[in-house]
Amino acid sequence: MTLARIAEAAQAEGLALRGAFHPSQGDGAPDGCGTLLLLGPDEPRFWPIFSGSPEYRDSIAGPMDRWSKRVIGALAQRFGGAAIFPSDGPPYPSFLNWAKASGSAFTAPPGMLVHSEAGLLISYRGAIALPERLALPAAPSESPCAPCARPCVEACPVGALGDGTPYDVPACQAHLRSDAGAECRSHGCLVRRACPLSATLQRQPEQAAFHMASFMGNWHEAEGSS
């Protein structure tokens, strides 16, 4: 079994291998994990595959999480590993720390994760913990933000995300629910879309609206239950 073989199998399902590392004690990986793989959408191929799935079409809540569990769960079983998902918990898996441990993701100036290939449009649908210690390629030597002009820093129309400032979630949500927030609601976060690395991965309006509606709904539910 090789990393390339797993990446090829994931790509056939609309997923991309977005990082891998050999966990050590304290990383929060399952016991006996030799290699932990991170999987995210393979944009722009992902949306046509997902939107044609039974989970997307059955009108039951949580279609993307259910799709991820079915598809990534099957991949994990195929390669003799265990599937892990961001929604598992509490306690929840350390996906942000795992992304950084893989060497493929960094903290961008606005405080979000930036990926060496996907830019600010990085997301993780799940992980696979394998018992084998697979050979891994060398990680990038520096963040992709280092040589960048950083258009993301000034992209938020309400300053909810900026260089070195905490994420102002209430300001972001208020903007999204206003008339002025129609562009973000329909086409996705302007900060994420400003990333040059993400230029070839821009999401279709239907996909962007799906993600933004989920973000708005999840934040509203969390706020109401706090």
N, C-alpha and C positions, 0 to 999 in steps of 0.2 A: 504494500500500500504506500502510495506517495501523495504528497500535497497536491501535485498536479492532477492526479486522478480524482481526488475529492473535489477540487475546484471545478473540474470539468463536469462532474455529476451535479454539483450545485448549480452551475450555469445553465444546465439543461432544464432546471426547475425555475429559472428566473432569478437566481441568487448569485451573489459574488462573494468570494472569500475576501474579507476585509481586514484580516490580521490573524496571526497565530503566534503563540509563544509557549515556552516550557514553564509551567507554573512551579513556584517554590512555596515553601511553607509560609502561610500568611497571605497568600494571594486570593484565598476564598474559593479556589477551584475544588471540585470533588476529590476525595481521597483516591489515590491511585491514578490520577490524571497525568499522563506523560506529555500530552500536547493538547492545548485548548485552541479551538478554531472559532473565529467570529464570522458570522454570515450576515450580509445585508442585501438589500435590493440591488439587482444588476440593472441599473437605469441605462437607457429608457426601455429595456426589454421587459422589465418587471411588471409594469402596469397592465399591458395587454394579457399577460398570463394570469395575474391575480384577478383582474376584472372579469375573466372568463371562467373563474372557478365557482364551484357550488357554494362555497362560503360567502362569496360576494353577492350571489344571486338569491340566497335563501331568506333574506330579510331578518335574520337573527342577529342579535347584538354581537359585537366583537369579531367581525369577519376576518380582519387581517391577523389578529392573534390566533384565531382558530385555524386559518390557512397555514400560518407559520408553524403551529404545533403539528399539524398533519404532515407537512412537507419536510420540515427539518427533523421531526421525529422519525420519519421513514429513512432519511439520509443517515441519521445517527445509527439506527438499527442496521442499516446496510453495511456500515463500516465498523460495526462492533463498538460503538461509543454510546454516550448518554447525552441526550438533548437537554439544554438549559435555556430558559426564556426570561426576558426582563420582567415579566409579570409574575414569575415564581416568587412566592413569599407572602407575607414577611417571614423572616428577613429576606431581602431581595438580593439577587446576584450583583456582583460588583462590575457591571458592564463598562462603566466609565473608566475604572481602574484597569480593567482587562484591556480595553482599547489602547490605553497609554502604554501598558506593559508590552503590547505587541510591537511597539515601535513604529506603528503606522499611523497613529493618531496623536494629536497635540492639542494644547489649549490655544485657541485663536484669540486675537485681541478683544473681540466682544465677549469672551468667556465661554463660547461654545467649543465643542470639539471640531477640529478640522482634520480631515483625512488626507494622506499623501496623494491619493488618486481621486477620491470623490469630493474633496473640498468640504465646504460647509453643508453639503447635502448628504452627509454621512448619516446613516441610521443602521441599527443592528436589530435584526429580526430574531436572532437566537445564536446559540453557541453549541458546539459539539465537543465534549470531553472524551478524548481517546486515551486508552492505556498506553499506546505506543509513543515513543519519543521520536517523532518524525524529523527528518532533516528540513531546516527552514532557511529561506533566503536571508541575506543581510538586510537589516532594517534601514530605512532612510537615515542619513547622518544629521539632518536638521529639519526643522519644521518648514512646510511649504510657505509659511507666512514670512520667513526671513527675507527673501528677495522680492516680496510682493509689495505693491503700492498700497495695499490694504483698503480698498474701496468699501469693505464691510463696515469699517469704523463709523462712517458718516451716513450709512444707508438707512438707518431706522428713522422714520419721519417724526417719531415722538421721543427719540433718545432713550428708548427702553433698553437698548443694547449699545454699548460703546466701549471704548478702549479703557480697560481697568476699572470700569464701574459695575456695581452689582446689577443683575438683571431685574429690571422694574416690571414684574409680571402684571400688577394692576394697570400700569400705564399701557402696556402692550394689549391687554385684554379690552380695556376701554376703547382703544383705537380700533381694534378688530370689530367691535360691535357698533362703531360709528359709521356714518356715510363715507367718511374719509378713508376708512379701512377696507373698502371694497376691493382695491387692488391686491392687498395682502390676502384677503379671504378667498379671492378667486384664483390667484396665481401663485400664492405662497409667500413666505417671509422675504421681504426685500433684502434683509441682511444676508440670508443664505444665498439668495439669487445673485448677490453682488460678487460672490467669490469667483475669481477667474477659473479656478480649477473645476468648478461646478458647471461651467458654461455648456459643456456637451451633455450634461445629465439633467438639464432642466425638465421639470415634470409637466405633463399635460395638464390643462386647466382642471379637468375632472379629477385627476389624481391630487393636485395641489389642494383643491377645495375639500376633498375627502380628508386629507391630513389636517387641514386647518380646522374643519368642523370637529374632528376628533379632539384636537388640542383644546379648543374652546369648551367643548362639552366636558372633558375630563377635568379641566381646571375649575369649571363652575361647580361640578359635583363635589370636588375636594373642598372648595371654599364653603359650600353649603353644609358640609358634614363636619367642619372644623369647629 
